Amino acid sequence: MAKRTKRPEFRNWAGNQVCMPAERLWPTSTREVADIVGRAYDSGQRVKVVGAGHSFTSAALTDGVLLSLDKMDRVEMVDVENQRVLVQAGIRLFDLNDRLAEVGLAMSNLGDIAYQSIAGAIATATHGTGLKLGNLATTIVGMEIVTGTGETIWCDERANQELLRVARVGVGALGAVTKVMVQCVPAFNLHVAETIEPLDDLLDGYTENIEGNDHFEFFWMPGAKRAHVKRNNRTLRAEDPPNRVTHFTNKIIGENIAFDALNRVNRRRPGAVRKVAKYLPGGVEADYVGRSDKVFASPRHVRFYEMEYGMPVEAFPEAMRRVREFVSTLGMQILFPIEARVSAADDIPLSTANGRTSSWIAAHVYKNTSYDTYFNGIEKILDDYDGRPHWGKLHFQDHRTLESRYPEWDAFAETRAKLDPAGTFNNAYLDRVLGPLD
Ligand SMILES: Cc1cc2nc3c(=O)[nH]c(=O)nc-3n(C[C@H](O)[C@H](O)[C@H](O)COP(=O)(O)OP(=O)(O)OC[C@H]3O[C@@H](n4cnc5c(N)ncnc54)[C@H](O)[C@@H]3O)c2cc1C
């Protein structure tokens, strides 16, 4: 029986998105989800599913029924031979990673955190970094979906192939995803090399860096000359992680507590930190070997707002130089780094990397800081490169500006009209970014 609550308010992780659904429910099975959606369809009510609430956009908001699949978090099947697992859609990535490690498997790539639910992560095309690695949705080889009419459909490489291709990145518009089959890889370790290097060198040597490393990324503090660089490469060497004290000092104190304090001071007395900020590389050097998922994902205790844009990989050095130039004229001290990553092209219609190898530029500000001028300025630059905003991160686009940036926009629209003819899963965000249903 689905648990319900008397206090239905929902607030996302960053605290910038809040809604008051008519009802919040925690179903425990696909059958329950289908019953709830079927009833909503019959009565014309709206439904949304929320994962871990880690999107910065209003993607998961509703004034109808809000479902959380937190109680649908089981691993239902492990196929070690084919390196596949069937999981319920509410499982969190950190939990999945541990369960995979127990059977000698791992996700091929991950983003910076592992708090997300698997369904929420794929819905917005969550990605990590790696020239030859697609986003998390590209690892999905089967899905169970409760459509907008309450019907349950399974799709994989044999049954409903086209639906699988499209539905992997659904932005919550096609129905409630209740199970997914994930293609994993044998468990692996990563050799971590973190350095501080001049930004100009990183831009001049961009191609060599992304081609020469399994996972390349850097964090550049606006105004600084140098950036914090991460080159993570697969290794057969055994784990040799930094000791607990070093890890605590770097990740918890450096990247969270001290960082939070600096941002608080900056908000109250911006002039006080301006001089210091110029010299902040935004990280410390490191060299160790760790379990892949522990290397990819870090703890994030400092709350912030984020915008991230994908662009054709060849556009990156010029775009990043223009972003640097723009930031230098901004007149406000940003104490959160800009992150640069890369990922492989895929064939998923609404994937932000559809049909093109993508470089990424992500801008962040401390929570409760105004971001309009900063994010808007960067967005305008990236518009020149047909930039595609991350579906789960802040942006100012709508369906009129987005449609031409997705060659397979119509394939998604057709699937949406078929699976959710009455708009049961619609909300204001989808009306804005995908347009109203015809
Ligand atoms: C600190 C932080 C770090 C991040 N790092 C990265 C990163 O490294 N790379 C990256 O690409 N992104 C990153 N993100 C963004 C994040 O991965 C995405 O916003 C992701 O969608 C969040 O997953 P979630 O489970 O919280 O989903 P939610 O935010 O709860 O939901 C996202 C969307 O998925 C839909 N949805 C959720 N569950 C289901 C379901 N079962 N069926 C159908 N639809 C569903 C929701 O309705 C909504 O539309 C980060 C976010 C934060 C806060």
The ligand as an ORCA input file, in Angstrom:
! r2SCAN-3c Opt
* xyz 0 1
  C      25.246     18.569     -6.246
  C      24.817     18.152     -7.631
  C      25.742     17.612     -8.502
  C      25.354     17.208     -9.782
  N      26.291     16.671    -10.620
  C      25.951     16.338    -11.879
  C      26.909     15.801    -12.795
  O      28.061     15.570    -12.440
  N      26.499     15.542    -14.069
  C      25.237     15.795    -14.500
  O      24.959     15.586    -15.669
  N      24.298     16.253    -13.653
  C      24.613     16.523    -12.365
  N      23.662     16.999    -11.496
  C      22.260     17.080    -11.976
  C      21.496     15.787    -11.642
  O      22.238     14.648    -11.980
  C      20.180     15.741    -12.426
  O      19.435     16.904    -12.215
  C      19.354     14.500    -12.112
  O      18.224     14.514    -12.947
  C      18.927     14.424    -10.655
  O      18.431     13.140    -10.385
  P      17.263     12.955     -9.305
  O      17.126     11.511     -8.998
  O      17.471     13.873     -8.176
  O      15.994     13.405    -10.184
  P      14.966     14.597     -9.892
  O      15.700     15.868     -9.894
  O      14.143     14.271     -8.720
  O      14.072     14.511    -11.209
  C      14.628     14.858    -12.456
  C      13.599     14.568    -13.561
  O      13.421     13.166    -13.673
  C      12.058     12.835    -13.530
  N      11.980     11.542    -12.870
  C      12.556     11.179    -11.709
  N      12.270      9.884    -11.443
  C      11.507      9.446    -12.463
  C      10.868      8.209    -12.765
  N      10.986      7.148    -11.980
  N      10.134      8.121    -13.890
  C      10.001      9.186    -14.720
  N      10.573     10.381    -14.489
  C      11.312     10.503    -13.377
  C      11.459     13.970    -12.720
  O      10.075     14.078    -12.898
  C      12.218     15.140    -13.288
  O      11.654     15.517    -14.515
  C      24.001     17.379    -10.204
  C      23.062     17.922     -9.317
  C      23.470     18.305     -8.037
  C      22.454     18.889     -7.085
*
